[in-house]
Amino acid sequence: MPALCKPLFFLILLLFFVEPAFAQELRDFRWENRILLIMDSGKDIAARQKQLKLLQDQKKEMEERDLLVFVFTGDSVLAADGTKTAIEINSIASKSFQGVILIGKDGGEKFRKAFPVDPKLIFERIDAMPMRRAEIRAGGKPH
């Protein structure tokens, strides 16, 4: 093998093994964050945009509840700001669903509803969870 090919070969080999290490799954957020998935397989982009707009002014409330928002667009997962992520959502049964899915800190699905969903309804659902009630009592987090 020529001298120039060896470093190139090892670089390609390294990239092959390192790329999967950056991929995350929803379970990687377990016990740290609640996840709100905005599910849009590309059929109704306007509904997705409306849902994101409803959540836009709720940053403080989402932060208090350790809530992260991701958007599934049919072929990729985006962070709420529109940047592409390497998160896998293989654990969600129906990728054709159009709406929101709330996943609790325990990794379980807590709520699923078609677009649009009032953020207050999402927050009420979270605030009724035993873990959230314990967080409020322990940390004095307002809701």
C-alpha positions as CSV (number, residue, x, y, z in Angstrom):
1,M,0.0,0.0,0.0
2,P,1.5,3.4,-1.0
3,A,2.5,5.7,1.9
4,L,-0.2,8.2,1.1
5,C,-3.0,5.6,1.1
6,K,-2.3,4.4,4.6
7,P,-3.3,7.6,6.4
8,L,-6.3,8.1,4.1
9,F,-7.4,4.5,4.8
10,F,-7.2,5.0,8.6
11,L,-9.1,8.3,8.4
12,I,-11.9,6.6,6.5
13,L,-11.9,3.7,8.9
14,L,-12.0,6.1,11.9
15,L,-14.9,8.0,10.4
16,F,-16.8,4.8,9.9
17,F,-16.5,3.9,13.5
18,V,-16.8,7.4,15.1
19,E,-20.0,8.5,13.3
20,P,-22.3,6.1,15.1
21,A,-20.9,7.3,18.4
22,F,-22.5,10.7,17.8
23,A,-25.9,9.3,17.2
24,Q,-28.3,9.5,20.1
25,E,-31.5,7.8,20.9
26,L,-34.4,9.2,23.0
27,R,-33.4,6.9,25.8
28,D,-30.1,8.9,26.2
29,F,-32.2,11.7,27.7
30,R,-33.8,9.4,30.2
31,W,-34.0,10.7,33.8
32,E,-32.6,14.1,32.6
33,N,-35.3,15.6,30.3
34,R,-38.8,15.2,29.1
35,I,-39.1,15.2,25.3
36,L,-41.8,16.7,23.1
37,L,-41.7,15.3,19.6
38,I,-43.4,17.3,16.9
39,M,-44.2,14.6,14.5
40,D,-44.5,15.7,10.9
41,S,-43.8,13.3,8.1
42,G,-43.9,16.1,5.6
43,K,-47.7,15.9,4.9
44,D,-48.6,19.1,6.8
45,I,-45.8,21.5,7.3
46,A,-48.2,24.4,8.1
47,A,-49.5,22.4,11.1
48,R,-46.0,21.8,12.3
49,Q,-45.1,25.5,12.0
50,K,-48.3,26.5,13.9
51,Q,-47.4,24.1,16.7
52,L,-43.8,25.5,16.9
53,K,-45.2,29.0,17.0
54,L,-47.5,28.0,19.9
55,L,-44.4,26.8,21.8
56,Q,-42.2,29.7,20.8
57,D,-43.1,32.0,23.7
58,Q,-43.1,29.2,26.3
59,K,-39.3,28.8,26.8
60,K,-39.4,29.6,30.5
61,E,-42.2,27.0,31.1
62,M,-40.4,24.4,29.1
63,E,-37.1,25.0,30.9
64,E,-38.8,24.7,34.3
65,R,-40.1,21.3,33.2
66,D,-36.8,20.1,31.7
67,L,-38.7,19.8,28.3
68,L,-36.7,19.5,25.1
69,V,-38.5,19.8,21.7
70,F,-37.5,17.9,18.6
71,V,-39.2,17.8,15.2
72,F,-39.4,14.6,13.1
73,T,-39.8,15.6,9.5
74,G,-40.2,12.1,7.9
75,D,-36.5,11.5,7.2
76,S,-34.6,13.5,9.9
77,V,-34.9,14.8,13.4
78,L,-34.4,18.5,14.0
79,A,-33.8,20.5,17.2
80,A,-36.5,23.2,17.8
81,D,-34.2,25.8,16.2
82,G,-34.2,23.8,13.0
83,T,-30.7,22.3,13.2
84,K,-30.4,18.7,12.2
85,T,-29.6,16.2,14.9
86,A,-28.4,12.7,14.9
87,I,-31.1,11.5,17.3
88,E,-32.8,8.2,16.4
89,I,-36.5,7.8,17.1
90,N,-36.8,4.2,16.2
91,S,-38.7,3.6,19.4
92,I,-41.8,5.6,18.2
93,A,-44.2,3.1,16.7
94,S,-46.0,5.2,14.0
95,K,-43.8,7.7,12.2
96,S,-46.8,8.7,10.0
97,F,-48.5,10.3,13.0
98,Q,-49.1,14.1,12.7
99,G,-49.0,15.8,16.1
100,V,-47.1,15.9,19.4
101,I,-45.8,13.0,21.5
102,L,-44.7,13.7,25.1
103,I,-42.1,11.4,26.5
104,G,-41.5,11.5,30.3
105,K,-38.2,11.4,32.0
106,D,-38.7,7.6,32.5
107,G,-38.7,7.2,28.7
108,G,-42.4,6.3,28.5
109,E,-44.9,7.9,26.2
110,K,-47.2,10.1,28.3
111,F,-49.3,11.9,25.8
112,R,-50.1,11.9,22.1
113,K,-52.4,14.3,20.3
114,A,-52.9,15.6,16.8
115,F,-52.0,19.2,15.9
116,P,-52.5,21.8,17.2
117,V,-52.0,21.3,20.9
118,D,-52.2,24.1,23.3
119,P,-49.0,24.3,25.3
120,K,-51.0,24.7,28.5
121,L,-52.4,21.2,28.0
122,I,-48.9,19.8,27.7
123,F,-47.8,21.6,30.8
124,E,-50.8,20.4,32.7
125,R,-50.1,16.9,31.7
126,I,-46.5,17.2,32.9
127,D,-47.4,18.9,36.1
128,A,-49.8,16.0,37.0
129,M,-46.9,13.5,36.7
130,P,-45.6,12.2,40.1
131,M,-42.0,13.0,39.2
132,R,-42.9,16.6,38.3
133,R,-44.8,17.0,41.6
134,A,-41.8,15.7,43.5
135,E,-39.6,18.2,41.6
136,I,-41.8,21.0,42.6
137,R,-41.8,20.0,46.3
138,A,-38.1,19.3,46.4
139,G,-36.8,22.2,44.4
140,G,-39.6,24.7,44.8
141,K,-39.8,25.1,41.1
142,P,-42.9,27.1,40.2
143,H,-45.3,25.9,37.5
